[in-house]
Amino acid sequence: MENFRKVRSEEATAGFGTEGGGPGPFADLAPGAVHMRVKEGSKIRNLLAFATASMARPDTRAIVFSGCGRATTKTVTCAEILKRRLAGLHQVTRLRYRSVREVWQSLPPGPTPGPKRSALGASLSVLKNVPSLAILLSKDALDPRQPGYQSPSPSSDPSYLPMAATSKGSLGDPTTAEGSMKESQPEPRAAEEDPIA
């Protein structure tokens, strides 16, 4: 594609979100819900600072993180961190594909490289299907029968305390770790009783 220049990108169909004019992936969402658009260049700390402050208000009951393309992993990261910070959030995840049409124009052959080429040639239109992800986190209980539902995890419950490991080498059982350490060290008396040494 070195002889082509991208002119524009446009959404081929109305995807989810309010910019496409459709109701989005969560049609029955309360009007006070916060919508966070995660983009490839978004900073996670900025997104989470705003999301945490928004969810701390009592009138905000739900938040939606949405991202497409390369921002899908960042979208999941934001939702998972917020679920750990705020206990008891119900989650519904929706995955769709957005159709994006890219228009490219060919550059005429010529000895002058660079952006000063004025006469543009034929155009090329490319239709791409880009993955799009929307994650709804709600303080209120949601319908557990809908696809993509996750109930609040027991690890976010303050009364739930996982077993902590006592040392780096142990898997949670301190007696195993001590026993393996004792077996690997030689006995000091065994060296004194050896007649050869």
Buried (B, 14 or more C-beta within 10 A) or exposed (E): EEEBBEEEEEBBEBBBBEEEEEEBBBEEBEEEBBBBBBEEEBEEEEBBEEBBEBBEEEEBBBBBBBBBBEBBEBBBBBBEBBBEEBEBBBBBBBEBEBBBBBBBBBBEEEEEEEEEBEEEEEEBEEEEEBBBBBBBBBBEEBEEEEEEBBEBBEEBEEEEEEEEEEEEEBEEEEEEBBEEEEEEEEEEEEEEEEEEE
